[in-house]
Amino acid sequence: MVVNVCPAAVTSATPERVWQVLTTPELLGEWTDTAYASSEPAGPAVRGQVITLKAPGLGLTLPVTIEIGEMDPERRRIDMLVRLPFGITNHEHITLTDTADGGTLVRFN
């Protein structure tokens, strides 16, 4: 079964700050409530990079991997293939848009 949803949220954080969190593997825990484990290759997000995180759940530490896809830093767009426990896979297309008050509209498509 395929479920398709397109949530959006507004944050007071600037688009630059949100982009920094999305593209710095060691900071992804701020976004995802996980702990950073590793990234290959190391360093800022690049297409093809695989990031491994550890998520608490059910009294266990569960693996989560994120593969970075297409990126457009100028337009603040990034694609991620997120593999979660129990065979769940999310194809994320994240876009960031400035808000009038200096915050960020974050869209997941």
C-alpha positions in Angstrom: 0.0 0.0 0.0 1.3 3.5 -0.8 0.3 6.5 1.3 1.1 10.0 -0.1 0.9 13.1 2.1 2.4 16.5 1.7 2.7 18.2 5.1 4.0 21.7 5.6 5.1 23.7 8.7 6.3 27.2 9.5 9.2 27.8 11.8 10.7 31.0 13.1 14.2 29.7 12.1 15.7 31.3 9.1 15.8 29.3 5.8 19.6 29.4 6.1 19.5 27.8 9.6 17.0 25.1 8.4 19.2 24.4 5.4 22.2 24.1 7.6 20.5 21.5 9.8 19.3 19.5 6.7 22.7 19.4 5.1 24.9 18.8 8.1 24.6 15.1 9.0 25.7 15.6 12.6 22.8 18.1 13.1 20.1 15.9 11.8 19.2 14.8 15.3 17.8 18.3 15.9 15.4 17.6 13.0 14.6 14.0 13.5 14.9 13.2 17.2 17.6 10.6 16.5 21.3 10.3 17.2 23.9 10.7 14.5 26.0 7.5 13.9 27.9 8.0 10.6 27.9 9.3 7.1 29.6 8.1 3.9 31.2 10.1 2.6 31.9 12.2 5.7 31.1 15.9 5.6 28.3 18.1 4.4 25.4 16.5 2.5 26.2 15.6 -1.1 24.2 13.6 -3.7 24.7 9.8 -3.0 25.8 10.3 0.7 24.3 7.8 3.1 23.7 9.0 6.6 23.1 6.5 9.4 21.1 7.5 12.5 20.0 5.7 15.6 16.3 6.1 16.8 15.0 5.2 20.1 11.8 3.1 20.1 10.1 0.2 21.7 13.0 0.1 24.3 15.5 -0.5 21.5 17.8 1.6 19.4 16.7 1.3 15.8 18.7 2.1 12.6 17.6 4.8 10.2 19.4 5.6 7.0 19.0 8.6 4.8 20.4 8.7 1.2 20.8 12.2 -0.2 19.4 12.6 -3.7 19.1 15.7 -5.8 20.1 19.0 -4.1 19.6 22.6 -5.2 21.2 24.8 -2.5 20.2 28.1 -4.3 16.5 27.1 -4.3 16.8 25.3 -1.0 15.5 22.0 -2.2 16.8 18.5 -1.2 15.6 15.0 -1.9 16.1 12.2 0.7 15.4 8.5 0.6 14.7 7.7 4.3 14.7 4.0 5.3 13.0 3.4 8.6 12.6 0.2 10.7 10.0 -2.4 9.8 10.5 -1.8 6.0 9.1 1.7 5.9 10.6 3.9 3.2 9.9 7.6 2.7 10.8 9.5 -0.4 11.2 13.1 0.8 11.4 16.2 -1.4 11.9 19.1 1.0 11.6 22.7 0.0 12.3 25.8 2.1 10.6 29.2 1.4 11.1 32.5 3.2 8.2 33.8 5.2 7.4 37.5 5.5 8.6 37.6 9.1 12.0 36.0 8.4 11.0 32.4 9.2 10.7 29.4 6.9 7.9 27.5 5.3 9.0 23.9 5.1 7.2 21.6 2.7 7.5 17.9 2.4 6.4 16.5 -1.0 
